[in-house]
Amino acid sequence: MQVQEQDNAERPLVMRDLQAEPENAPQRSGRPWLVALVAFLIVAAVVISGILPRVKARATVRAETNQLAVPTVVVVPPKRASAGQDIVLPANVQAFKDAPIYARTSGYLKRWYVDIGAHVKAGQLLAEIDTPEVDQQLHQARADLATAEANAHLSEITASRYQGLLKSDSVSQQDADNAAGDYAAKKAIVQSFQANVRRLEDLQSFQKIYAPFDGIITARNTDIGQLIDPGSSGGAKSELFHIAAPGKLRVYVNVPQIYSQVAKPGLKADLTLAEFPGRHFEGKLVRTADAIDATSRTLLVEVEVNNPTGELLAGAYAELHLKLPGDASTFTIPVNALLFRSEGLRVASVSDGKATLIPVTLGRDFGSEVEVLTGLSGNEKLIVNPADSIVSGQAVRLAQTSPAGGTR
């Protein structure tokens, strides 16, 4: 009985387990799908979190690339040329009168009377030369002249007698003609000796060296006892003195060919020297060579500068400020705004955010700037340092300028 009761007690438990089992069976079969869904969501989140930043970065790079594709440029306006142009050129200062003084006769320097820096007047005695050979030649020439004159006088008497005897037929016509011819020959000899005497007298007069004009002695290249050779016998002649008249100066300047058409006589020119800072010495262009030097492609011009006090020294280096007339209808632009193209010279202008290439014709070159004769109206915004690849219609962006005038 106890065994049956125990069996009966255990059977309800088994039945309860069998009854509860169908309720738990569906829950066990749904768990793998839930796990799969959760795993899918996790993977999708990981993938999305990795793709979205790349998509955003790619869009950002594309936007920046498109923005950087438009070049940023700096522009300047063309400047209208002034009515006059002042160019500075190197110049050589020379005295208006400048001459070396040589001897015209040979001998030895007897004495000199002036040295360098001496102010002399025209005709003032500078030196004397001792010429013993010329003196002896002059004595001989005068003796020869006296002999020739005596022979000519005797021949004249003979010819006159023959003319008288010819009237009475005491001599033949041939004898009278011979006497007249001999007289004519003797007279020609006298004239020859007279010319020789005058030549030697002139050489003797060159014993004294005189100043040819008022000026300053800038060099003395001789001394007492030095042998003087005028070079007439083929030897090397030596310069005794050098004289210059500094009251008026000649300034020679080589003007570049581009300015040759406006460098005309009458233009004003100022002279500046390093030893006179801040001072300008007024001059005037008086003449030009009217020809371009084939070697330097320049025009030689001469400027006169008054120097009454003599403070400007001949031979000095100076700078000449030449006042050239200008054309107010022209413009000047920086040289780095030019574009050299196969079709010709161009400048790039900006209008409505786009570049436009404009053909131009250049005039004078001022170094960092050039003159533009045609092509500009003055309202353009010219690009500085334009790219070689720039074309008309290309989009550009103007650089922002800071209040101080720079770019940022």
KEVEXVO-740142 format. One record per residue: x, y, z of N, C-alpha, C in turn. Coordinates in steps of 0.2 Angstrom, whole numbers, always signed. Layout:
BEGIN
  n.c1  n.c2  n.c3 ca.c1 ca.c2 ca.c3  c.c1  c.c2  c.c3
     X     Y     Z     X     Y     Z     X     Y     Z
...
END
This chain:
BEGIN
  n.c1  n.c2  n.c3 ca.c1 ca.c2 ca.c3  c.c1  c.c2  c.c3
    +4    -6    +0    +0    +0    +0    +4    +6    +0
    +9    +6    +4   +14   +12    +4   +17   +12    -3
   +18    +7    -6   +22    +7   -13   +17   +10   -18
   +11    +9   -18    +6   +12   -22    +5   +19   -21
    +5   +21   -15    +4   +28   -13   +10   +32   -15
   +16   +28   -15   +22   +32   -17   +22   +33   -25
   +19   +27   -28   +19   +28   -35   +14   +33   -37
    +9   +33   -34    +3   +38   -35    +6   +45   -34
   +10   +46   -29   +13   +52   -27   +18   +55   -33
   +21   +50   -36   +26   +52   -41   +23   +53   -48
   +18   +50   -49   +14   +51   -56   +12   +58   -57
    +9   +61   -52    +7   +68   -53   +13   +72   -55
   +19   +71   -52   +25   +75   -54   +26   +74   -61
   +26   +67   -63   +28   +66   -70   +23   +69   -75
   +17   +69   -73   +11   +72   -77   +12   +80   -77
   +14   +82   -72   +15   +90   -72   +21   +92   -76
   +26   +87   -76   +32   +89   -80   +30   +88   -88
   +26   +83   -89   +24   +82   -96   +19   +88   -98
   +15   +90   -94   +11   +96   -95   +15  +102   -96
   +20  +103   -92   +24  +110   -93   +29  +110   -99
   +30  +104  -101   +35  +104  -107   +33  +107  -113
   +26  +107  -115   +24  +110  -121   +25  +118  -121
   +24  +121  -115   +25  +128  -114   +32  +130  -115
   +37  +127  -113   +44  +129  -114   +47  +127  -120
   +44  +123  -124   +47  +121  -131   +47  +126  -136
   +42  +131  -137   +43  +136  -142   +48  +141  -140
   +49  +143  -133   +54  +148  -131   +61  +145  -133
   +63  +139  -133   +69  +136  -134   +70  +137  -142
   +65  +136  -146   +66  +136  -153   +67  +143  -156
   +65  +149  -152   +66  +156  -154   +72  +159  -152
   +76  +157  -148   +82  +160  -146   +88  +161  -152
   +89  +157  -156   +94  +158  -161   +92  +163  -166
   +86  +165  -168   +84  +170  -172   +86  +177  -169
   +84  +177  -162   +85  +183  -158   +93  +185  -158
   +97  +180  -157  +104  +181  -157  +107  +183  -164
  +104  +180  -169  +106  +182  -176  +104  +189  -177
   +98  +191  -175   +96  +198  -176  +100  +203  -173
  +102  +202  -167  +106  +206  -163  +113  +207  -166
  +116  +201  -168  +122  +201  -172  +122  +205  -178
  +117  +204  -182  +116  +208  -188  +116  +216  -186
  +112  +217  -181  +112  +225  -180  +119  +227  -177
  +122  +223  -174  +129  +225  -172  +133  +226  -177
  +133  +222  -182  +138  +222  -188  +136  +228  -192
  +129  +229  -193  +127  +235  -197  +129  +241  -194
  +129  +242  -187  +131  +248  -184  +138  +249  -185
  +142  +244  -184  +149  +244  -185  +151  +247  -192
  +148  +244  -197  +149  +245  -204  +147  +253  -206
  +141  +254  -203  +139  +261  -204  +143  +266  -201
  +145  +265  -195  +150  +269  -191  +157  +270  -195
  +159  +265  -199  +165  +266  -203  +164  +269  -209
  +158  +269  -213  +157  +271  -219  +155  +279  -219
  +151  +281  -214  +149  +288  -214  +155  +293  -214
  +160  +292  -209  +165  +297  -209  +169  +297  -216
  +170  +291  -219  +173  +292  -225  +169  +295  -231
  +163  +294  -231  +158  +298  -235  +159  +305  -234
  +158  +307  -228  +159  +314  -226  +166  +317  -228
  +171  +313  -226  +178  +316  -228  +179  +317  -236
  +176  +312  -239  +176  +312  -247  +172  +318  -249
  +167  +320  -246  +163  +326  -248  +167  +332  -247
  +170  +332  -241  +174  +338  -239  +180  +339  -243
  +183  +334  -245  +189  +334  -250  +187  +337  -257
  +181  +334  -259  +178  +336  -265  +177  +344  -265
  +174  +346  -260  +172  +353  -259  +178  +358  -259
  +183  +355  -255  +189  +359  -255  +193  +359  -261
  +193  +354  -265  +196  +353  -271  +193  +358  -276
  +186  +358  -276  +183  +363  -281  +184  +370  -279
  +185  +371  -272  +187  +378  -270  +194  +380  -272
  +198  +376  -271  +205  +377  -273  +207  +377  -280
  +202  +375  -284  +203  +375  -292  +202  +382  -294
  +199  +386  -291  +198  +393  -293  +204  +397  -290
  +209  +400  -294  +215  +403  -291  +213  +410  -288
  +217  +411  -283  +217  +418  -280  +222  +422  -282
  +220  +428  -285  +225  +433  -288  +225  +439  -284
  +231  +443  -285  +232  +449  -283  +232  +454  -289
  +228  +459  -289  +227  +464  -294  +230  +471  -292
  +232  +475  -298  +234  +482  -297  +231  +485  -303
  +229  +492  -302  +227  +496  -307  +233  +499  -311
  +232  +500  -318  +237  +504  -321  +237  +511  -319
  +244  +513  -319  +245  +520  -317  +245  +525  -323
  +242  +530  -323  +242  +535  -329  +249  +538  -329
  +252  +539  -335  +259  +542  -335  +259  +549  -334
  +264  +552  -331  +264  +559  -329  +266  +563  -335
  +266  +569  -335  +267  +573  -341  +274  +573  -343
  +279  +572  -338  +286  +572  -339  +289  +566  -336
  +295  +563  -339  +298  +558  -336  +305  +560  -334
  +307  +558  -328  +314  +559  -326  +318  +553  -326
  +323  +552  -330  +327  +547  -330  +334  +548  -328
  +338  +544  -324  +344  +545  -322  +349  +541  -325
  +354  +544  -328  +359  +541  -332  +366  +542  -329
  +371  +538  -330  +378  +539  -328  +381  +544  -333
  +385  +549  -331  +388  +554  -335  +395  +555  -333
  +399  +557  -339  +406  +559  -338  +406  +567  -339
  +410  +570  -334  +410  +577  -334  +417  +579  -337
  +417  +584  -342  +423  +586  -345  +423  +594  -345
  +429  +597  -345  +429  +604  -346  +427  +606  -353
  +424  +612  -354  +422  +614  -361  +428  +615  -365
  +433  +617  -363  +440  +617  -366  +445  +613  -363
  +448  +609  -366  +453  +604  -363  +458  +602  -369
  +464  +604  -367  +469  +603  -372  +476  +601  -369
  +479  +596  -373  +486  +594  -371  +491  +599  -374
  +496  +601  -371  +501  +606  -374  +508  +602  -376
  +509  +602  -382  +516  +599  -384  +520  +604  -387
  +527  +602  -388  +532  +606  -390  +532  +606  -398
  +534  +611  -401  +534  +611  -409  +541  +611  -411
  +546  +611  -406  +553  +612  -408  +557  +607  -403
  +563  +605  -406  +567  +600  -402  +572  +604  -398
  +574  +601  -392  +579  +604  -388  +578  +602  -381
  +580  +606  -376  +580  +604  -369  +576  +609  -365
  +572  +607  -360  +568  +612  -357  +573  +616  -352
  +572  +623  -354  +576  +628  -350  +574  +629  -344
  +567  +631  -343  +564  +632  -337  +556  +632  -338
  +552  +631  -332  +545  +631  -333  +543  +636  -327
  +537  +639  -328  +535  +644  -324  +528  +642  -320
  +525  +637  -322  +518  +636  -319  +518  +628  -317
  +514  +626  -312  +514  +619  -310  +506  +618  -310
  +505  +612  -308  +498  +609  -308  +494  +614  -303
  +487  +615  -305  +483  +619  -301  +484  +627  -302
  +488  +629  -307  +489  +636  -308  +484  +638  -313
  +481  +644  -311  +476  +647  -315  +480  +652  -320
  +479  +651  -326  +483  +655  -331  +479  +658  -336
  +481  +663  -339  +478  +667  -344  +480  +666  -351
  +476  +667  -356  +478  +666  -363  +484  +670  -365
  +489  +667  -368  +496  +670  -369  +501  +670  -364
  +499  +667  -358  +504  +668  -353  +510  +663  -354
  +516  +665  -352  +522  +660  -354  +522  +655  -349
  +522  +648  -351  +522  +642  -347  +529  +639  -346
  +533  +639  -352  +540  +636  -351  +544  +639  -357
  +551  +638  -356  +555  +639  -362  +560  +633  -363
  +561  +633  -370  +565  +627  -372  +572  +630  -375
  +577  +627  -373  +584  +629  -376  +585  +624  -383
  +585  +628  -388  +586  +624  -395  +592  +626  -399
  +598  +624  -397  +604  +626  -400  +605  +623  -407
  +602  +618  -409  +602  +615  -416  +598  +620  -420
  +592  +622  -418  +588  +626  -422  +591  +633  -423
  +595  +635  -418  +598  +642  -418  +603  +641  -424
  +607  +636  -424  +613  +635  -429  +610  +634  -436
  +604  +631  -436  +601  +630  -443  +599  +637  -445
  +596  +641  -441  +594  +647  -443  +600  +652  -445
  +605  +651  -442  +611  +655  -444  +613  +653  -451
  +613  +646  -452  +616  +644  -459  +611  +646  -464
  +604  +646  -462  +599  +647  -467  +600  +655  -469
  +601  +659  -464  +602  +666  -466  +608  +667  -470
  +613  +664  -469  +619  +664  -473  +618  +662  -480
  +614  +656  -481  +613  +654  -487  +608  +659  -491
  +604  +662  -487  +599  +667  -490  +603  +673  -493
  +608  +675  -489  +612  +681  -491  +616  +679  -497
  +619  +673  -498  +622  +671  -504  +618  +671  -510
  +612  +668  -509  +607  +668  -514  +605  +675  -516
  +604  +679  -512  +602  +686  -513  +608  +689  -517
  +614  +688  -515  +620  +691  -519  +620  +688  -526
  +619  +682  -527  +619  +679  -534  +613  +681  -538
  +608  +682  -535  +602  +685  -538  +603  +692  -541
  +606  +696  -536  +608  +703  -538  +612  +703  -544
  +618  +699  -544  +622  +699  -550  +619  +697  -556
  +615  +692  -555  +611  +689  -561  +606  +695  -564
  +603  +699  -559  +599  +704  -561  +603  +709  -565
  +609  +711  -563  +613  +716  -567  +615  +713  -574
  +617  +707  -574  +619  +704  -580  +613  +704  -585
  +607  +702  -583  +601  +702  -587  +600  +709  -590
  +600  +714  -585  +599  +721  -587  +604  +723  -593
  +610  +722  -592  +615  +724  -597  +614  +720  -604
  +612  +714  -603  +611  +710  -610  +605  +713  -613
  +600  +716  -610  +594  +719  -613  +596  +725  -616
  +601  +729  -613  +603  +735  -616  +607  +734  -622
  +612  +729  -622  +616  +727  -628  +612  +724  -633
  +606  +721  -632  +602  +718  -637  +599  +723  -642
  +598  +729  -639  +595  +734  -643  +600  +737  -649
  +606  +736  -647  +611  +738  -652  +614  +732  -656
  +611  +726  -655  +613  +720  -658  +620  +718  -656
  +623  +720  -650  +629  +718  -648  +629  +711  -645
  +624  +709  -643  +623  +702  -641  +618  +698  -644
  +618  +692  -644  +613  +688  -648  +606  +688  -643
  +601  +686  -646  +595  +685  -642  +595  +679  -638
  +599  +675  -640  +600  +669  -635  +603  +670  -629
  +609  +675  -630  +612  +677  -624  +608  +681  -619
  +604  +685  -622  +600  +689  -618  +594  +685  -614
  +592  +680  -618  +587  +675  -614  +590  +671  -609
  +596  +669  -610  +600  +665  -605  +601  +669  -599
  +603  +675  -600  +604  +680  -594  +597  +681  -590
  +592  +682  -594  +585  +683  -590  +583  +677  -587
  +584  +671  -590  +582  +665  -586  +586  +663  -580
  +593  +665  -580  +597  +664  -575  +595  +669  -569
  +593  +675  -571  +590  +679  -565  +584  +676  -562
  +579  +674  -566  +573  +671  -564  +575  +665  -559
  +579  +661  -561  +581  +655  -557  +584  +657  -550
  +589  +662  -551  +592  +665  -544  +587  +668  -540
  +582  +671  -543  +577  +674  -539  +572  +669  -535
  +571  +664  -539  +567  +658  -536  +571  +655  -530
  +578  +654  -531  +582  +652  -525  +581  +656  -519
  +582  +663  -520  +581  +667  -515  +575  +666  -511
  +569  +666  -515  +563  +665  -512  +562  +658  -507
  +566  +653  -510  +566  +646  -507  +570  +647  -500
  +576  +651  -500  +579  +652  -494  +576  +656  -489
  +572  +661  -492  +568  +665  -487  +563  +661  -484
  +560  +656  -487  +555  +652  -484  +558  +648  -479
  +564  +645  -480  +567  +641  -475  +569  +645  -469
  +571  +651  -470  +573  +656  -464  +567  +657  -460
  +561  +658  -463  +555  +660  -460  +553  +653  -456
  +554  +647  -459  +552  +641  -455  +556  +640  -449
  +563  +641  -450  +567  +641  -444  +566  +646  -439
  +564  +652  -441  +562  +657  -436  +556  +655  -432
  +551  +652  -436  +545  +650  -432  +547  +644  -427
  +551  +640  -429  +553  +635  -424  +557  +638  -418
  +561  +643  -420  +564  +646  -414  +559  +650  -410
  +554  +652  -413  +549  +656  -408  +545  +651  -404
  +545  +644  -406  +542  +639  -402  +546  +637  -396
  +552  +641  -395  +556  +640  -389  +551  +642  -383
  +547  +646  -384  +543  +648  -378  +536  +645  -379
  +533  +642  -373  +527  +639  -373  +522  +644  -370
  +516  +645  -373  +511  +650  -371  +505  +646  -370
  +501  +649  -365  +494  +646  -364  +489  +648  -369
  +486  +643  -372  +481  +644  -378  +475  +648  -376
  +473  +647  -370  +467  +650  -367  +467  +650  -360
  +462  +654  -357  +462  +654  -349  +460  +648  -347
  +463  +646  -341  +461  +639  -339  +466  +637  -333
  +466  +631  -331  +469  +628  -325  +474  +623  -328
  +480  +623  -326  +485  +618  -328  +483  +612  -323
  +481  +606  -327  +480  +600  -323  +485  +595  -323
  +490  +596  -327  +496  +591  -328  +502  +595  -330
  +508  +593  -327  +515  +595  -329  +519  +589  -330
  +521  +587  -336  +524  +581  -338  +531  +582  -340
  +535  +587  -338  +541  +589  -340  +545  +592  -334
  +552  +593  -335  +556  +596  -330  +562  +599  -333
  +566  +603  -329  +571  +606  -332  +577  +601  -334
  +579  +602  -340  +584  +598  -343  +582  +592  -347
  +575  +591  -347  +572  +585  -351  +573  +587  -358
  +574  +581  -362  +575  +582  -369  +568  +582  -372
  +567  +587  -376  +560  +588  -379  +560  +586  -386
  +556  +581  -388  +555  +579  -395  +548  +580  -398
  +548  +584  -403  +541  +586  -405  +538  +580  -409
  +542  +575  -411  +539  +570  -415  +540  +570  -422
  +543  +576  -424  +543  +577  -432  +548  +572  -435
  +553  +570  -431  +558  +565  -434  +556  +558  -433
  +550  +556  -431  +547  +550  -430  +547  +547  -423
  +550  +551  -419  +550  +549  -412  +544  +550  -408
  +543  +547  -402  +537  +548  -398  +537  +555  -395
  +532  +559  -397  +531  +566  -394  +528  +565  -387
  +530  +570  -383  +528  +570  -376  +524  +576  -374
  +519  +575  -370  +515  +581  -368  +518  +584  -362
  +519  +591  -363  +522  +595  -358  +517  +597  -353
  +512  +600  -355  +507  +602  -350  +500  +600  -352
  +495  +600  -348  +488  +599  -349  +484  +605  -346
  +480  +608  -350  +476  +614  -348  +469  +613  -349
  +464  +615  -344  +457  +614  -345  +454  +621  -343
  +448  +622  -346  +444  +628  -344  +438  +626  -341
  +438  +626  -334  +432  +623  -330  +426  +628  -329
  +426  +634  -332  +421  +638  -331  +414  +636  -334
  +414  +632  -339  +409  +628  -342  +410  +621  -343
  +406  +617  -342  +407  +609  -342  +403  +606  -348
  +406  +601  -351  +402  +597  -355  +401  +590  -352
  +395  +588  -352  +393  +582  -349  +390  +577  -355
  +394  +572  -356  +392  +567  -361  +388  +561  -358
  +382  +560  -361  +378  +554  -358  +376  +550  -364
  +376  +543  -363  +373  +539  -368  +366  +537  -366
  +361  +540  -370  +354  +539  -369  +352  +532  -372
  +348  +528  -369  +346  +522  -372  +341  +523  -378
  +341  +519  -383  +338  +520  -389  +331  +521  -388
  +327  +518  -383  +320  +519  -382  +318  +527  -381
  +323  +531  -378  +322  +538  -377  +325  +542  -382
  +328  +540  -387  +331  +544  -392  +327  +549  -396
  +320  +547  -397  +316  +551  -401  +314  +557  -396
  +314  +557  -390  +312  +563  -386  +318  +567  -383
  +324  +564  -384  +330  +567  -381  +332  +572  -386
  +329  +578  -386  +331  +584  -391  +334  +590  -388
  +338  +593  -391  +341  +599  -389  +336  +604  -386
  +338  +607  -380  +334  +611  -376  +331  +608  -370
  +331  +602  -369  +329  +599  -363  +333  +601  -357
  +329  +601  -351  +332  +603  -345  +335  +596  -342
  +341  +597  -339  +345  +592  -336  +348  +594  -330
  +348  +590  -324  +351  +592  -318  +357  +587  -317
  +362  +589  -314  +368  +585  -313  +369  +585  -305
  +370  +578  -303  +371  +577  -296  +377  +573  -295
  +381  +575  -290  +387  +571  -288  +387  +569  -281
  +391  +564  -279  +391  +561  -273  +394  +566  -268
  +399  +570  -270  +402  +574  -265  +398  +580  -264
  +392  +581  -267  +388  +587  -266  +381  +584  -264
  +380  +580  -259  +373  +577  -257  +367  +583  -257
  +362  +581  -260  +356  +586  -260  +356  +591  -265
  +362  +592  -268  +362  +598  -273  +361  +596  -280
  +358  +600  -284  +357  +599  -291  +360  +605  -295
  +364  +603  -300  +367  +608  -304  +364  +608  -311
  +361  +614  -312  +356  +614  -318  +360  +614  -325
  +358  +611  -330  +361  +611  -336  +356  +610  -342
  +358  +610  -348  +354  +610  -354  +357  +606  -359
  +353  +602  -362  +355  +597  -368  +356  +602  -374
  +362  +602  -377  +363  +607  -382  +364  +603  -389
  +366  +597  -389  +367  +594  -395  +367  +586  -394
  +365  +582  -400  +366  +575  -400  +370  +573  -406
  +372  +566  -405  +375  +564  -411  +371  +562  -417
  +364  +562  -416  +360  +561  -422  +361  +554  -425
  +364  +549  -421  +365  +543  -423  +365  +538  -417
  +363  +532  -418  +363  +527  -413  +369  +523  -414
  +373  +522  -408  +379  +518  -408  +377  +511  -409
  +380  +508  -414  +378  +501  -416  +381  +496  -410
  +385  +498  -406  +388  +493  -401  +383  +493  -395
  +382  +499  -392  +378  +500  -386  +371  +501  -387
  +369  +503  -393  +362  +505  -395  +360  +511  -391
  +364  +516  -390  +363  +522  -387  +364  +528  -391
  +361  +534  -389  +362  +540  -392  +367  +544  -388
  +372  +547  -391  +377  +551  -387  +374  +558  -387
  +373  +561  -381  +370  +568  -380  +375  +572  -376
  +375  +578  -377  +380  +583  -374  +376  +588  -370
  +377  +589  -364  +374  +594  -359  +379  +599  -357
  +377  +605  -357  +381  +610  -354  +379  +612  -347
  +384  +613  -343  +383  +615  -336  +387  +621  -334
  +385  +626  -332  +389  +632  -330  +392  +630  -324
  +399  +632  -323  +403  +631  -317  +407  +637  -316
  +404  +643  -314  +408  +649  -313  +413  +649  -308
  +411  +645  -302  +415  +645  -297  +421  +640  -297
  +420  +635  -302  +425  +630  -303  +424  +624  -297
  +419  +624  -294  +418  +619  -288  +417  +612  -291
  +414  +612  -297  +414  +605  -301  +420  +604  -304
  +423  +598  -303  +430  +596  -306  +429  +592  -313
  +433  +594  -317  +433  +590  -324  +435  +583  -323
  +432  +579  -326  +434  +572  -326  +430  +568  -321
  +425  +571  -317  +422  +568  -312  +416  +564  -314
  +414  +559  -310  +408  +555  -312  +402  +558  -309
  +397  +558  -313  +391  +561  -310  +384  +557  -313
  +379  +559  -310  +372  +556  -312  +368  +562  -315
  +366  +561  -321  +362  +566  -325  +354  +564  -324
  +351  +569  -322  +343  +568  -322  +340  +572  -328
  +338  +568  -333  +336  +571  -339  +328  +571  -339
  +326  +577  -340  +319  +578  -340  +316  +577  -347
  +313  +571  -348  +310  +569  -354  +302  +571  -354
  +300  +573  -360  +293  +574  -360  +289  +568  -361
  +283  +568  -357  +279  +561  -357  +272  +562  -361
  +269  +557  -362  +262  +557  -365  +257  +555  -360
  +253  +559  -358  +248  +558  -353  +243  +553  -354
  +242  +551  -361  +238  +545  -363  +240  +538  -362
  +246  +538  -360  +250  +531  -358  +249  +529  -351
  +251  +523  -350  +250  +520  -343  +257  +517  -341
  +258  +516  -335  +263  +512  -333  +261  +506  -328
  +264  +500  -329  +261  +494  -326  +268  +491  -323
  +267  +486  -318  +273  +482  -316  +275  +477  -321
  +281  +476  -322  +284  +471  -327  +281  +464  -326
  +280  +463  -319  +277  +456  -318  +270  +455  -319
  +267  +460  -322  +260  +459  -325  +259  +457  -332
  +265  +456  -335  +265  +455  -342  +265  +447  -343
  +262  +445  -349  +262  +438  -351  +265  +438  -358
  +270  +434  -359  +273  +433  -365  +270  +427  -369
  +266  +428  -374  +263  +423  -377  +265  +422  -385
  +264  +417  -388  +266  +416  -395  +262  +421  -399
  +256  +423  -398  +252  +427  -402  +254  +435  -400
  +258  +436  -395  +260  +443  -393  +260  +444  -386
  +261  +450  -384  +262  +452  -377  +255  +453  -375
  +253  +451  -369  +247  +451  -366  +247  +453  -358
  +241  +456  -356  +241  +457  -348  +234  +454  -347
  +233  +451  -340  +227  +448  -338  +223  +453  -334
  +217  +454  -335  +213  +458  -332  +207  +454  -329
  +204  +456  -323  +199  +453  -319  +193  +457  -320
  +187  +454  -322  +181  +457  -323  +175  +452  -321
  +171  +453  -316  +165  +449  -314  +168  +442  -312
  +174  +442  -309  +176  +435  -307  +180  +431  -312
  +181  +434  -318  +184  +430  -323  +190  +434  -326
  +194  +430  -329  +200  +433  -332  +199  +435  -339
  +202  +440  -341  +202  +442  -348  +209  +444  -351
  +211  +441  -356  +218  +443  -359  +218  +449  -363
  +222  +454  -362  +222  +460  -366  +228  +461  -370
  +228  +462  -377  +235  +463  -380  +237  +470  -379
  +243  +472  -378  +246  +478  -376  +252  +479  -380
  +254  +486  -381  +260  +488  -385  +264  +492  -380
  +270  +490  -379  +275  +493  -374  +278  +499  -377
  +280  +504  -372  +284  +509  -374  +291  +509  -371
  +292  +514  -366  +299  +514  -363  +299  +509  -357
  +305  +507  -355  +306  +502  -350  +309  +506  -344
  +306  +506  -338  +308  +510  -333  +311  +505  -327
  +313  +499  -329  +316  +495  -324  +310  +490  -321
  +308  +492  -316  +302  +488  -312  +296  +489  -315
  +295  +494  -319  +289  +496  -323  +290  +497  -330
  +285  +496  -334  +285  +498  -341  +279  +502  -343
  +281  +506  -349  +276  +510  -352  +271  +506  -357
  +265  +507  -356  +260  +504  -361  +257  +509  -365
  +258  +509  -372  +256  +514  -376  +248  +513  -378
  +247  +507  -380  +240  +505  -382  +237  +499  -379
  +231  +498  -378  +227  +492  -375  +224  +493  -369
  +226  +498  -365  +222  +499  -359  +218  +506  -358
  +213  +506  -354  +209  +512  -353  +210  +515  -347
  +213  +511  -342  +214  +514  -335  +210  +511  -330
  +204  +508  -332  +199  +505  -327  +201  +498  -326
  +206  +495  -329  +207  +487  -328  +210  +486  -321
  +209  +480  -319  +212  +477  -313  +217  +471  -316
  +223  +473  -316  +228  +469  -319  +230  +464  -314
  +231  +457  -316  +234  +452  -311  +241  +452  -311
  +244  +452  -305  +251  +452  -304  +253  +445  -304
  +259  +444  -307  +261  +437  -308  +256  +432  -310
  +253  +433  -316  +248  +428  -318  +251  +422  -320
  +248  +416  -319  +250  +410  -321  +251  +409  -329
  +256  +405  -331  +257  +405  -338  +251  +401  -342
  +247  +397  -338  +241  +393  -341  +235  +397  -341
  +235  +403  -338  +228  +407  -338  +226  +408  -345
  +219  +408  -345  +216  +409  -352  +210  +414  -351
  +207  +417  -356  +202  +421  -355  +195  +417  -353
  +192  +420  -349  +186  +417  -346  +187  +412  -340
  +193  +411  -338  +194  +407  -332  +192  +411  -326
  +189  +407  -321  +186  +410  -315  +192  +411  -310
  +192  +417  -307  +198  +418  -303  +194  +422  -296
  +198  +422  -291  +196  +425  -285  +201  +430  -283
  +198  +436  -281  +202  +441  -279  +205  +440  -272
  +211  +441  -271  +214  +441  -264  +211  +446  -259
  +209  +445  -253  +207  +450  -249  +212  +454  -246
  +212  +460  -246  +217  +465  -244  +215  +467  -237
  +221  +467  -233  +220  +469  -226  +220  +477  -226
  +218  +480  -220  +217  +487  -219  +224  +490  -221
  +229  +487  -219  +236  +490  -220  +238  +489  -228
  +234  +486  -232  +236  +486  -239  +239  +480  -241
  +240  +475  -237  +243  +468  -239  +237  +464  -241
  +239  +457  -242  +234  +452  -243  +234  +447  -238
  +229  +443  -238  +228  +438  -233  +225  +432  -236
END
